[in-house]
Amino acid sequence: MTAKRDYIQANKEWLIAKAKEEGVKTLPKGICYKVISKGDPSGVHPTTRSIITAHYTGKTINGKKFDSSRSGVPLACRLCDLIEGWVIALQQMHIGDRWEIYIPAELGYGKFSQPGIPGGSTLIFDIELLGIA
């Protein structure tokens, strides 16, 4: 049981350290992000009811990739159907923005494990917003 607690604590500490890095900005509920490239700053932001199209890669803090759309078809779905961390972050993005987003476990999968993602994991996503419908 202590290994799990240690893992959760290591993830929290990693996120605290990441938030202090140069160029990393903070969003509500402890989500942090770094801009990789900017899209059209005059464009619209998606809402929770928007259908978004995005390419992404997801990793855990040890660098292990657990999912990616980059070698195939971009993700297309209603924003409100995604994890809370995506919902909060993507509402700040414009089409063409590419961000690396750091999501606390509570806004991802929480204490529940997913394939390739231990419970309590901070999630790292490289997300490029391609479209909003």
Kinemage of the C-alpha trace (Angstrom):
@kinemage 1
@onewidth
@group {chain A} dominant
@subgroup {mainchain}
@vectorlist {calphas} color= white
{ca met a 1} P 0.000 0.000 0.000
{ca thr a 2} L 2.856 2.427 0.677
{ca ala a 3} L 4.135 1.995 -2.906
{ca lys a 4} L 0.796 3.317 -4.184
{ca arg a 5} L 0.883 6.226 -1.717
{ca asp a 6} L 4.487 6.982 -2.695
{ca tyr a 7} L 3.497 6.924 -6.385
{ca ile a 8} L 0.606 9.345 -5.792
{ca gln a 9} L 2.865 11.650 -3.746
{ca ala a 10} L 5.591 11.548 -6.433
{ca asn a 11} L 3.011 12.573 -9.032
{ca lys a 12} L 1.841 15.511 -6.897
{ca glu a 13} L 5.415 16.659 -6.289
{ca trp a 14} L 6.232 16.369 -10.011
{ca leu a 15} L 3.280 18.646 -10.855
{ca ile a 16} L 4.287 21.220 -8.199
{ca ala a 17} L 7.819 21.323 -9.634
{ca lys a 18} L 6.508 21.527 -13.222
{ca ala a 19} L 4.299 24.516 -12.323
{ca lys a 20} L 7.449 26.447 -11.294
{ca glu a 21} L 9.246 25.904 -14.605
{ca glu a 22} L 9.745 28.834 -16.940
{ca gly a 23} L 7.004 29.139 -19.547
{ca val a 24} L 4.532 26.951 -17.631
{ca lys a 25} L 1.180 28.613 -16.919
{ca thr a 26} L -1.573 27.572 -14.520
{ca leu a 27} L -5.286 27.085 -15.170
{ca pro a 28} L -8.100 26.476 -12.661
{ca lys a 29} L -7.974 23.381 -10.426
{ca gly a 30} L -4.209 22.951 -10.688
{ca ile a 31} L -3.914 22.219 -14.398
{ca cys a 32} L -0.685 23.548 -15.892
{ca tyr a 33} L 0.360 23.963 -19.498
{ca lys a 34} L 3.153 25.088 -21.770
{ca val a 35} L 2.482 26.567 -25.215
{ca ile a 36} L 4.291 24.629 -27.950
{ca ser a 37} L 2.819 26.666 -30.823
{ca lys a 38} L 0.079 29.251 -31.190
{ca gly a 39} L -2.896 29.214 -33.524
{ca asp a 40} L -5.136 32.152 -34.396
{ca pro a 41} L -5.519 34.246 -31.203
{ca ser a 42} L -8.608 35.953 -32.657
{ca gly a 43} L -10.379 32.624 -33.205
{ca val a 44} L -13.120 31.158 -31.047
{ca his a 45} L -12.667 28.903 -28.033
{ca pro a 46} L -14.594 25.625 -27.808
{ca thr a 47} L -17.400 25.326 -25.260
{ca thr a 48} L -18.284 22.170 -23.353
{ca arg a 49} L -20.922 21.404 -26.025
{ca ser a 50} L -18.505 21.908 -28.952
{ca ile a 51} L -17.329 18.960 -30.988
{ca ile a 52} L -13.565 19.259 -31.076
{ca thr a 53} L -11.039 17.670 -33.401
{ca ala a 54} L -7.553 17.247 -31.985
{ca his a 55} L -4.345 15.300 -32.299
{ca tyr a 56} L -2.842 14.243 -28.999
{ca thr a 57} L -0.288 12.081 -27.250
{ca gly a 58} L -0.715 11.080 -23.608
{ca lys a 59} L 2.109 10.126 -21.221
{ca thr a 60} L 2.658 9.540 -17.536
{ca ile a 61} L 5.383 11.422 -15.614
{ca asn a 62} L 7.908 8.635 -16.267
{ca gly a 63} L 7.569 9.368 -20.002
{ca lys a 64} L 5.592 6.197 -20.793
{ca lys a 65} L 3.181 6.862 -23.666
{ca phe a 66} L -0.280 5.395 -23.024
{ca asp a 67} L -2.222 6.754 -26.016
{ca ser a 68} L -1.808 8.798 -29.190
{ca ser a 69} L -3.809 9.814 -32.236
{ca arg a 70} L -0.753 11.103 -34.117
{ca ser a 71} L -0.184 8.019 -36.265
{ca gly a 72} L -3.834 7.846 -37.277
{ca val a 73} L -7.101 9.723 -37.302
{ca pro a 74} L -7.496 12.761 -35.000
{ca leu a 75} L -9.846 12.499 -32.038
{ca ala a 76} L -13.284 13.992 -32.763
{ca cys a 77} L -15.857 14.154 -29.958
{ca arg a 78} L -17.939 16.452 -27.806
{ca leu a 79} L -15.671 18.229 -25.320
{ca cys a 80} L -17.929 17.460 -22.338
{ca asp a 81} L -17.398 13.712 -22.954
{ca leu a 82} L -13.688 13.928 -22.100
{ca ile a 83} L -11.860 13.961 -18.753
{ca glu a 84} L -12.312 17.148 -16.725
{ca gly a 85} L -8.705 18.257 -17.296
{ca trp a 86} L -9.269 18.309 -21.064
{ca val a 87} L -12.593 20.144 -20.675
{ca ile a 88} L -10.962 22.936 -18.634
{ca ala a 89} L -7.811 23.264 -20.767
{ca leu a 90} L -9.351 23.041 -24.229
{ca gln a 91} L -11.847 25.811 -23.461
{ca gln a 92} L -8.794 28.127 -23.271
{ca met a 93} L -7.352 27.031 -26.620
{ca his a 94} L -7.823 28.359 -30.160
{ca ile a 95} L -7.729 26.335 -33.375
{ca gly a 96} L -4.093 25.730 -34.254
{ca asp a 97} L -2.859 25.957 -30.654
{ca arg a 98} L -0.602 23.130 -29.531
{ca trp a 99} L -0.056 22.845 -25.802
{ca glu a 100} L 1.596 20.403 -23.447
{ca ile a 101} L -0.932 20.047 -20.632
{ca tyr a 102} L -0.234 18.646 -17.150
{ca ile a 103} L -3.389 17.316 -15.494
{ca pro a 104} L -3.610 16.400 -11.787
{ca ala a 105} L -4.903 12.859 -11.177
{ca glu a 106} L -8.165 14.185 -9.698
{ca leu a 107} L -9.027 15.773 -13.069
{ca gly a 108} L -7.956 12.708 -15.038
{ca tyr a 109} L -8.748 9.184 -13.885
{ca gly a 110} L -8.265 9.800 -10.163
{ca lys a 111} L -7.437 6.731 -8.110
{ca phe a 112} L -8.685 4.379 -10.835
{ca ser a 113} L -6.198 2.637 -13.101
{ca gln a 114} L -6.657 2.637 -16.874
{ca pro a 115} L -4.701 0.611 -19.440
{ca gly a 116} L -1.111 1.896 -19.124
{ca ile a 117} L -2.093 4.436 -16.444
{ca pro a 118} L -1.716 3.579 -12.755
{ca gly a 119} L -4.271 5.115 -10.389
{ca gly a 120} L -3.139 8.476 -9.024
{ca ser a 121} L -1.258 9.420 -12.194
{ca thr a 122} L -0.620 12.995 -13.265
{ca leu a 123} L -1.376 12.989 -16.996
{ca ile a 124} L 0.736 14.770 -19.605
{ca phe a 125} L -0.903 15.492 -22.936
{ca asp a 126} L 0.515 17.106 -26.050
{ca ile a 127} L -2.707 18.435 -27.633
{ca glu a 128} L -3.127 20.252 -30.942
{ca leu a 129} L -6.612 21.690 -31.443
{ca leu a 130} L -7.450 21.152 -35.127
{ca gly a 131} L -11.109 22.142 -35.281
{ca ile a 132} L -14.269 23.187 -33.457
{ca ala a 133} L -17.797 22.379 -34.632
